[in-house]
Amino acid sequence: MRSSNRFSHLINDNGVDDSMPSQYLIEKGTEYAHLAVEADRKGDYEKAIKYYRAAIEMFVRFLRLYPDSSMADFYAALIKKYRLRIKKLEQHLQKVSLGGKPKEKEQVDDIEVIYPNQRNPIKFNDVVDLEHVKLALKRAVIIPTLHPELFPLGWPKGILLFGPPGCGKTLIAYALANEINAALIDVSPATIMSKWLGEAEKNVKRVFDKARQIASEGTPVIIFIDEVDGLLQQYSDEVGGEKRVRNQFLMEMDGLKEKQNNRVPVFVIGTTNKPWQLDIGFIRRFAKRIYVPPPNKEVRKQLFQHYITKLAAVYEVADIDLDKLAEMTEGYSSADIETIVKEVQFNIAQEHFEKNNGVGKPRPITLDDFVKVIQAHKPSISPEMLKAYELWNDKHGTT
């Protein structure tokens, strides 16, 4: 009964003052989260559920009272993770109560490894342009992996791909993994930071331990961290283990350069849209810092050609002025252009369905179909944004 009363004021929203300072809410939420994890790992799932709910209540109050905090996204992700965990534990308890056989204790912190046969087989030839990025990655990763004997001084272990969103950073990282038949460990900051609060730095170590184990058996490994700034930036109001996570990451990155690991084919590929949020300590760990720019006019033309060719396999496509489309899309990212062509596809398909109930051949796609979509779709990259990337590249970029 005492344990139940302990949580009633949290769960039923009674007796908690909404004027509580952020530090108190986070500290109490963190305390409950630690207790939840401890109970969870001991198999005391009923207690774990209660503590998870208590932690969620604290973090929800924090978000309601301090929605503009730089840590808001982190705690929102944490709440989501804990709610999913509660749901899973409740399903487990319900199964046991109905006479089901409980499973062995779950390995909740297993590292997911994606092998080549488990992912899209895209390679460099499938990526339009970005030739300078491909060349830099060939020099830094592909040749050292295939011919390590040519590199007695070692090779870069950390590579940062930076630039505007939607310009192919993630795509090129996956293509690189396929070029060297690497095992891919896809790590998100939210997974590292919020899967088990208080265990985040251990999660970082597990990732690198797993990578070294696989690589020592002869398979190259890429640890891929999308939006790495979410893991490595510094927050003015951070509390808890964020600093420990960053320090652990630095230690693991440095460990890849130690003598016993220097020849092991493990690479850390990080991407970011906000390179200026990384401090110099982290920047130095990424020996290669490669700018992935938005497509210029000629590349935009190639992108339109690439996607329209795919459309032409199903639809009749009139003679399209690709130069005009390229001129109209200054400031558009590669993803923007893909979205434009897909929107034309949806428009034609909808029109054909509404007019002909999908019977017969759709009308030909014309230049005007593209122009109308472009006029309704604003560019995602401003001149000011582009200037910021170019300045950072001038200061920190490598070839």
BATORZA-336521 format. One line per field, with one value per residue (C-alpha): residue number from 0; x, y, z. Coordinates in steps of 0.001 Angstrom, whole numbers, plus 500000, padded with zeros to 6 digits. Each point is the difference from the previous one (the first is absolute). Example, Ala and Ser with C-alpha at 12.3 -4.5 7.8 and 13.67 -1.06 7.14 Angstrom:
<recs>
i: 0/1 $
px: 512300/501370 $
py: 495500/503440 $
pz: 507800/499340 $
</recs>
This chain:
<recs>
i: 0/1/2/3/4/5/6/7/8/9/10/11/12/13/14/15/16/17/18/19/20/21/22/23/24/25/26/27/28/29/30/31/32/33/34/35/36/37/38/39/40/41/42/43/44/45/46/47/48/49/50/51/52/53/54/55/56/57/58/59/60/61/62/63/64/65/66/67/68/69/70/71/72/73/74/75/76/77/78/79/80/81/82/83/84/85/86/87/88/89/90/91/92/93/94/95/96/97/98/99/100/101/102/103/104/105/106/107/108/109/110/111/112/113/114/115/116/117/118/119/120/121/122/123/124/125/126/127/128/129/130/131/132/133/134/135/136/137/138/139/140/141/142/143/144/145/146/147/148/149/150/151/152/153/154/155/156/157/158/159/160/161/162/163/164/165/166/167/168/169/170/171/172/173/174/175/176/177/178/179/180/181/182/183/184/185/186/187/188/189/190/191/192/193/194/195/196/197/198/199/200/201/202/203/204/205/206/207/208/209/210/211/212/213/214/215/216/217/218/219/220/221/222/223/224/225/226/227/228/229/230/231/232/233/234/235/236/237/238/239/240/241/242/243/244/245/246/247/248/249/250/251/252/253/254/255/256/257/258/259/260/261/262/263/264/265/266/267/268/269/270/271/272/273/274/275/276/277/278/279/280/281/282/283/284/285/286/287/288/289/290/291/292/293/294/295/296/297/298/299/300/301/302/303/304/305/306/307/308/309/310/311/312/313/314/315/316/317/318/319/320/321/322/323/324/325/326/327/328/329/330/331/332/333/334/335/336/337/338/339/340/341/342/343/344/345/346/347/348/349/350/351/352/353/354/355/356/357/358/359/360/361/362/363/364/365/366/367/368/369/370/371/372/373/374/375/376/377/378/379/380/381/382/383/384/385/386/387/388/389/390/391/392/393/394/395/396/397/398 $
px: 500000/502821/501552/496672/499475/503474/498960/496393/500895/501941/497665/496768/501415/499418/502361/502690/500575/500172/502428/502709/503383/501361/502950/497695/497778/502932/501805/496864/499169/503541/499830/496772/501449/503042/497716/497865/503003/501291/496639/499626/503337/499205/496764/497768/497848/497092/502319/501800/496724/499182/503414/499864/496642/501384/502962/497718/497846/503034/501260/496531/499762/503452/498955/496757/501731/503197/499085/502818/502773/502819/499432/496306/500515/502163/497398/497157/501884/500583/496295/499194/502541/498683/496380/500920/501847/496978/497783/502369/500255/496220/499568/502543/498243/496636/501373/501415/496699/498209/502301/502549/503603/502231/502999/503527/501160/500202/503241/498691/503238/501007/501738/498235/502378/498834/501912/500159/497284/497620/499985/499491/502867/500581/503589/501896/498890/496388/500638/499670/503132/501765/503153/502337/498331/500364/503673/500697/498300/501835/503327/499084/498050/499816/503689/501227/497420/500932/503765/500997/503597/500296/499401/502771/499082/496340/496924/497166/497513/497556/498250/497500/497595/498465/497721/496363/497229/498802/503211/501025/502127/498195/499683/503723/500827/497858/501500/503467/499100/498976/503166/502104/497394/500070/497852/498045/499135/497450/499986/497602/500735/496550/500827/503325/498695/496560/499759/501019/500631/503166/501290/500703/503780/499943/497952/502717/502615/497834/499700/503773/500689/497597/501604/503505/498855/498482/502964/502490/498239/500746/496888/500342/497631/498476/498482/497560/498685/497432/499631/503063/499628/497074/502474/503075/498825/500111/496784/499925/497468/501061/499662/500710/502383/500323/503560/500978/498637/502076/503122/499380/499592/503298/501747/498619/500991/503506/500088/499592/503389/501842/502577/497852/497081/501853/499724/496443/497522/497551/498807/497736/497939/498086/497629/498777/498001/501467/503786/500469/498427/502926/502869/503608/500685/497470/500888/503587/498833/498523/503225/498025/497314/498285/497542/496939/498609/496608/499785/501101/498085/501650/499447/496376/499572/501511/497690/496905/501217/500591/496529/498120/501625/498462/496611/500301/499996/496304/498785/500311/502202/499952/503203/501011/502295/502396/501997/496880/499255/503599/499809/496742/501385/502911/500305/498190/501591/500281/497148/497905/500412/499043/496908/499052/500135/498051/497356/499593/499552/497303/498193/499848/498944/497247/498768/499889/498143/497409/499397/500314/499719/503514/498983/502203/503196/500580/500574/503608/501971/500962/502358/497035/499357/503465/499768/496778/501505/503218/498060/498169/503139/502417/503765/501359/503427/500391/503043/500736/500005/502296/502415/500212/500973/502584/501589/500187/501447/502668/500974/499687/499375/502467/500345 $
py: 500000/502369/499506/500717/503209/501141/500270/501128/503678/499734/497903/501625/503510/500839/501745/501048/503709/501187/502679/497382/501078/498112/498633/498303/498479/498594/498714/498264/498637/498705/498414/498183/498950/498427/498100/498860/498670/498206/498346/499152/498222/498054/498806/501890/501299/501295/502255/501006/501125/502165/501656/500540/501727/502165/501001/500771/502224/502049/500367/500906/502767/501207/500219/501773/502590/500388/499244/502174/498145/498759/496583/499846/497621/497718/499610/499674/497064/498582/500144/498181/497263/499456/499863/497334/498086/500203/498641/497099/499144/500151/497606/497674/500073/499406/496977/498576/500570/498046/497057/500788/498998/502957/500483/500059/503412/502310/501397/503554/501621/497772/501879/499707/499249/500360/497784/500629/497466/501727/503472/501888/499019/503598/500821/503094/499575/500309/503390/502951/502199/500696/498913/501893/498316/496565/500665/501130/496888/497764/501407/499922/496735/497805/499786/499539/497246/498150/500586/500680/499087/503314/501987/499349/503287/499047/501733/502236/498269/502890/501658/502834/500720/503456/502192/501036/497469/497883/500058/496353/499601/496912/498541/500273/498441/496947/499776/500068/497107/497983/500910/498207/497385/501397/499090/503129/501030/502777/502027/502817/502480/499268/496288/500614/502690/498773/496245/499551/503201/499664/497311/502306/500013/496206/499859/501974/497496/497059/501441/500335/496617/498350/501802/498922/496409/499793/501751/497680/497113/501521/502070/503802/501943/503438/501576/502452/502860/502157/503541/499469/503519/498642/497746/502196/503581/501705/501230/502999/498376/496364/497804/496320/497938/502023/501050/496438/498779/502514/499087/496303/500669/501912/497144/497440/502104/500384/496268/499260/501643/497971/497490/496905/501537/502078/497363/498949/501174/501872/503400/502552/501950/502926/502319/503408/502946/502121/499588/503266/498374/497579/501150/499786/496848/498034/501643/498791/496396/500128/500265/500217/502688/499914/502594/498562/503042/500566/499113/502654/500648/497211/497490/501067/499324/496529/499344/500923/497777/497144/500098/500816/496993/497834/501634/499345/496255/500312/503355/501662/503044/502901/501775/501646/503032/498821/503240/501963/497713/500343/503791/500100/497951/502120/499366/496662/496930/496584/498831/502990/498984/496412/501293/502187/497092/497761/502702/500163/496226/500199/502808/498086/496781/501799/501781/496759/498215/502773/500468/496445/497887/498771/498438/500442/502009/503226/503148/500966/501859/503476/502790/501925/497197/500567/503786/500005/497768/502020/503235/498491/498502/502449/499300/498635/501659/503752/502022/500825/496310/499184/502743/498569/496574/501467/501991/496919/498000/502652/499800/496278/498088/497486/498330 $
pz: 500000/500853/496562/498289/501981/499083/496364/500333/500293/496753/497922/501166/499688/503670/502344/497501/499663/496363/501072/500587/498586/497009/501974/502517/497311/498073/503080/501315/496556/499667/503437/499130/496645/501686/502371/497061/498104/503088/500639/496309/499870/503144/498423/502448/497177/502086/501980/496815/498420/503017/499944/496240/500401/502772/497839/497075/502226/501033/496438/498695/502586/499005/496325/500877/502163/497957/496361/498620/501827/497766/501606/499062/497079/502117/502758/497479/498462/503476/500809/496769/500745/503515/498850/497471/502706/502318/497237/499372/503690/500427/497074/501578/503371/498364/498150/503225/501839/497261/500492/497311/500481/500815/497748/501208/501128/496978/498708/499920/498980/497055/497222/496640/497132/496385/497591/496214/499135/502444/498443/496759/497645/498846/498988/498881/496375/501152/501615/497613/500037/503361/498209/502339/503005/498408/499251/503568/501394/497549/501226/503703/500252/496894/499061/503620/500496/496821/500252/503624/499171/498109/503178/502562/501711/500320/498635/501253/502303/500380/497049/500270/497152/500409/497963/499497/500661/497122/497953/500226/503135/501285/496506/499316/503387/499221/496507/501561/502289/496950/498098/502626/501035/503518/502944/500906/503538/499593/503209/500765/502808/501434/500252/501709/502339/500914/499633/503601/501908/502037/497653/497065/500301/500332/496798/498228/501189/498914/496498/499608/501630/497553/497055/501006/500504/496503/498366/501724/498243/496588/499209/499708/502253/499641/503105/498442/502147/498246/501372/502157/501435/502042/501802/500134/500379/503395/501647/502276/502315/499763/503045/500553/497893/496777/500774/500923/496682/498081/501962/499386/496294/499932/501799/497552/496986/501407/500676/496287/499420/502630/498791/500560/498041/497435/497251/500855/497307/502224/498809/501645/497469/501479/498158/501092/498741/502814/500003/501902/503066/500330/502183/498879/502049/497996/496713/500387/500471/496498/498012/496759/499880/496626/498761/498258/498174/498394/496303/497523/496784/498025/502795/500411/496298/500477/502934/498020/497160/502447/501529/496793/498321/502721/499408/496272/500675/500906/498673/496632/500532/497552/499029/503280/500098/502705/499861/500905/502942/501205/499747/501948/502883/501228/503756/499848/501568/498374/502219/498885/496359/500727/501821/497028/497542/502376/500412/496203/500026/502687/498180/496715/501721/501942/496895/498019/502768/500413/496259/498716/503146/499279/496673/496949/499719/501971/498016/499203/502649/498822/501026/501402/502521/501439/499921/502028/502687/500193/500398/502982/501557/501604/500128/503267/499754/500370/498848/503652/500925/497104/501021/503537/498651/497654/502827/502223/497126/499423/503669/500783/496769/498530/496639 $
</recs>
